[in-house]
Amino acid sequence: MATCEEHPLDVPVVEDPIIGDSTTTYDLLLYIAAGCAALASLLSLLQIFRHATNYTAPLAQKQIIRILFMVPVYSISCALSIHFYSRHVYLAAGYEFYESIAVASFFILMCQEIRPEWSSLRRVFNLLRPKPWFGPLRLIHMCIRRRRSGQPSSGLRWLNIVSLAILQFVVVKFFGALAKIITESRDVYCAESNSTQHASIWIGIVEMASLVVAMLYLLQFYDEIKEPLKEHNPLLKVLSIKAVVFLFYLQSFIFARLTAEDGPLQPTGTLSYPTLAAGIPNLLLCIEMLLVSIVHFWAYPVRPYVIRSHKDSEGQTGSGEETQQSQKDAQRLEVVHQGGILGWKAYVDAIVIADILWGIGQFSYWIFFSRTSTDSARLDDEFAQRNPTIANGGGPFRTDDLKSAMQYV
């Protein structure tokens, strides 16, 4: 790799004041970004604290806490990237990696809404005839596996493929972040360069390919679960994740072109290059994180996990949706808070990502080393023993409806 020939951001901010005698455009952007980051972080940390102090469903809520924490990580890092603009690559490496943790946590959360244990989840999908691969995924599977049909061979294999295709994003982003830090420290990363002699373009291509694969399979997964999990509002949950990822890469691409040497945005007396290349994009992300932190109150509410007293539940009156929600809340009365004092156990559970690493390793094993047909036959035998009246007849029991499969497991 060749060393960087120039460092466009390694320059001081020299701008004419736009407010008073000293406040420049750069200063104004920094103040607004810091305010948005502080407010967004406060809202998200409040939501995290409420989940941690009502920690009644650890398997699901630790995933929610990880997703909610994406807002402070993103917003604070973006605000710091404006101030330390010449070192933004190191900051970006951190919050871009955390982005993959949030995506993996969302996927695991949706899986746990179906069944909390992987073994039970595999039993459910073994009974399912999943929907055909859509669009690009169908083409990929027809080319790689040489299947003329876009129909997955089995629900169990479908689950293995989808899971690993999403979770691989964590591995790629981790090594991508590590590569960025190493190459930037050796002056061969060159974030503003499009030359193939520098590391940034190659790392970017690999990460983009990984992102596209993960998002396509996440969309396929959502399409399969959206109806059975309708009451959990999966659409708002998936949009709050995909919007952050999409906007980040879209804005990065747009501003990289606008601030290029021959681009339409060039420094002026009141706009320096650091303001254009680092200030404005990161400010937009801070504002967007503030909006996302508000959306999270509806996407990941605390109410389903709050322990209510019998008296409170019996005293609630209402009709329709309110009464139905009260009944669901009443079902959780026997569940106890498991977060410890001020929810410290919840924070520890969220920090330790052993479940994500286990998922990566386990699904890799199931795809590359385990025989899906053997696993499916074993699960069919177990199903036949539990449900002899349903399983009798020619061939194993299968259904096109995920909700029906969930009822039998």
N, C-alpha and C positions, 0 to 999 in steps of 0.2 A: 504494500500500500504506500502511496506517495503522501508526503506530508502536505498539510494545507498551505496553499499559496497565499491566501489572505483570510482575514477574520473580520468580516463586515461589522460584527457586533462588538468587537474589541475597540470601541471608540467611546469617548466621553459624550454625554448629552449636552449639546450646545443649542439652546433655543431662546427665542425672544419671549419675554413674559406676555401672557395673555390676560392675566388678572393681577391688578396691582403692579408692583415693581419687581416681584420675585417669582410669582407662581407661573410656571410654564405648563405647556400641554402635558408633558411627561409627569410633572408633579400632580396635576389634576387627575390623570388616569390612575396614578398610583393611589391617591386618596380614595377615589371611588371604588377601585378594586379591593382595597383593604377593608373598606366599609361593607361591601357586598360579601367578601369572604368571612368577615367577622359575624355578620348576621346569619349567613347561610350555615356556618359552623355551629353557631348557637342553637339554631332551630334543629339541626340534625342531632347535635349532642343531647338536646332535650328529649328528642324522640328516642334516641338510644338509651338514655337514662330511664325513661318510662318502660321500655321493653326489658331492661336489665332488672328493674325493681318489680316487674310483673313476669318473672321468668318461669312460666308454667309449662312451656313446651320447648325445652332446650334444643332439640334437634332442628326445629324450624326457626326459632328466634335467634340462634347464633348466626344463621345465614342472613336473617334480616338485619342484624346489627352490622355485619360485614358490608352489606349493601348500603345501609345508611351512612356508614363511615366513609364511603366513597366521596361524599360531598365535602367534608372537611379536608380530606387528602387532596382532592382536586383544587378546591378554592384557595386554600392556603398556599399550595405549591404554585398556583398560577399567579397569586399576588406577589409571592417571593420572586417569581421569574421576571416580573417587571423590575423589581429593585436590583436583583442580581442577574441582569439580562445576559451578561457575558458568560454566565455559568448555567444557563437555562437547560442545557442538555442533561446535566446531572439531575436536576429537579424533575425534568420531564421523564427521565428513565424510571424514577420512583413511582410517580402517579400513573404512568402508562402501564406499569406492571400491576399496580393495584386494580386497575380497570379489569384485568383478566380475572382477578380474584372475585370481583363483584359479579362478573358474568358467570363464573363457575358456581358461585353461591346462589345466584338466581336459579340456575338449572337444578341444583341439588334441592333447593327449596320446593320447586315445582314437583320434583320426584317424590319428596317426602309428603307432599299434600296428597299424592296418590297412595303411597304406602311408606311408612317411616323407615322400614328396613329394606336393604337392597335385595335380600333373598325373597321377600314378599313381592317386591316390585317386579322381579324377574318372573315370578309365578303369574302375575297379572299379564305381563306382556307376552308370555308364552301362549296365552289363550287368545291373543289378539291377532287379527289380520290387519296390519296397519295400512294406512292410505298409501297410494303410490307416491314415489319420489316426485317432487314437482320440478319443473323447469330445468335449471342447470344441474341439479342433483341427479335427475333422471338420465341426462346425457352422460354425466360422469360415471354412473354405475353401469350404463350400457357399454361404455368404452372400456372401463377397467375390468369389469366382471363379465363382459361380453354377454349380457343378458338382453334379449330383444324386448322383454317386457320391463316396464318401469316399476313393477310390483316387487317389494322386498320379499326375500325368500321365506322369512318367518319373523314373527313379532320379537322373538328373543334376539335374533341377529340384528334386527332393526334397532333395538334398544342399545345393543353393544356398539354399533357403528355410530349412532347419534351421540351417545355419551362420550365416546373417545374423541369424536370430531369436535365436540364443544370443549372438553377438558384439555385437549392438546394446546389450546390457546394459552393456558397458564404456563406450560413448559416453554413454549416459543417466546412468550413475553419475558419470562425470567431470564433466559439466555440472551434475548435481545437487549434487555436492560444491562446485563453484565457486559455484553459486547460494546454497548454504547459507552459505558463508563471507562472501559479499558482503552478503546480506540480514541476517545476524546482526550484522555490523559496522555496519550502518545501522539496527539496532534495529527491523527489520520482519519478522524470521523468526518469532520468538515460538514456540519449540518446544512450550510447554505450552498453546498456544491452538488451538482448533478453529475459529476464526473464518475466514471466507472473505476477510476483509480483511487477513489476514496470510499470509506466504509459505509457512509450514511445511505447511499443508494441501495446497496446490497442488503443491509439490515432492514431498510424500509420495505423492500420487495418481499422479503421473507415474512416480515410481520404483517404486511397487508394481505398476503396470501392466506396466512393463518387466520386473520380476522374475517376475511370473506367466507372461508370454510366454516368457522365457528358460527357466524351470524346466519348463514344459509341453513345449517342444521338446527340451529336454535329456532328459526322460523318454522322448519318442518316439525319440530317437536311441539311448538306452540299450537300449530294447526291440529295436531292430534289430541291435545289435552284441553283445548279451550272450552269445549262443551261440558265435559265431566267436571271441570274445575271452575265453572262459571261463577259460582258463589264466592270464590276467592279472588275475583277480579284480576285474572291473569293478563288481560289486555293492558290495563294501566301499569301493571308491574313490568311487563316486557317493554312497553314504550318508555318508561322512565330509565331503563337500562340502555336500550338501543338508541334513544335520542342523544344521550351523552356521548356514546361512542361515535355515532354518525356525525354529530355536529363538530366534535373535536377533529376528526380526520378531514371533514369537508372544509372547515375553516383553515386548517393547516395547509391544505392544498391551495385554496383560493389566495391566501395571503402570501404564500411562497411565490405564486405567479405574479401577484400584484406588486410585490416589493422587489422583484428580480431586477437585474441591472437595466433591462429594457422594458420593465413594467410601467404601468400608468402611475403608480404611487412612488414618488421620489421625494427625498428630503427637501424641506423648505425652511424658511427662517423660523417658523413656529413648530415645525414637525421634523424631528431628527430621525435618523434611521432606526435607532433603538425603539423609539416611540411607534414607528410604523410596523416594524418586524416583530417586536416583543410586547410593546405596551397595549396596542389595540386588540390583538388576538387574545391575549390573556385577560384583558378586561371583559371582553365578550364572554369568555368562559366563566369568569367569576359571576357575572350577571345571570348566566344560564344556570349555574349551580344554585344560586339563590332561588330561582324558579323551581328547580328540581327538588330542593329541600322542602318547599311548600307542597309540591305534588306528593312527596313521600308520606305526608300525613294521611292521605287517602289511599295511596298504593299499599302502604305497610302499616295499617292502623294497630293501635295497642288494644283496642276494645275486645277483640276475640280472646285475648290472653289475660284480661283482668279478672282476678278472683272476686266474685261478689258474694255477699252474705246471703243466706237463705231469706232473711227478712227483706233485703233489698230486692231480691229477685221476685218474691211473692208479691211485693208491694207495687211492682211495675204493672201498669195497665196500659192498654193500647190495642191497636188492631192492625191486622195485615202484617206489614214488614217489621214493625216495632215488636209486636208480640212474638213473631217468629225468631227475631234476633234475641229476645229475652230468653226464649226456650233454649236456644243454642248456648247462650251464656250460662244458663242454669246447669247445663250438662257438664260444665267445667268446675262445679262447686267442690268436688272431691280432689281436684288437682291442687297441689301446694306449690308455693313459691320456692324455686330451687336456685335462686341467684345469690344467696348469701346477703350479708350486710351491704347495703347500697348497690347490690347487684354485681359484686366483684367477681363472682364465679362466672357470670355471663360474659364479662370482658375477657376473662382467661379463655373460655371456650371459643370466643370469636377470634382471638389472636392465634390460637393453635389451629393450624389448617391441616391437621393430620387426616381429617375426613376427605379433603380434596385430594391430597396425595394418595390416600388409599384408593379413592375412586379411579384416579389415573392408572395406578398400578393394576388394580383388579380388572378394569375393562380392557387394558392392554393384554392381560393374560387371557381373558375370555375370548378375545378376537384372534390373537396370534398363536395361542398354545392349546386352548380348550376346543373340543369338538362341539359345535352348537347343536348338531343333531343328537348327540348323546345326552347333552344337558336337557334338551327339549323332551326327549323320550323319558328321561327320569322324572321330570316335572309332570309329564302327562300321566305317568303311573301314580304319582302322588295325588294328582287331581282325581283320577279314577277311583282311588281308594276312599277319598273324602266325599265324592259325589257319584256314587255308582249309578243312580237313576239317570243322571245327565250324560255320563260318559259312555253308557252302553250304546251300541250301534257300530256302524262302520267308520273307523278312523277316529283320531283324537278330536276332542271338542275345540272348536274355534268360533270366534265371533268378530264382527266388524266394528262392534261398539265397545269402546274402552270402558264406559260406565257399566256395561253388563259384565265385562271381565272383572271389574273391581268388586262386583257383588258376589262373585264365586270364590274370592280369595280373602 
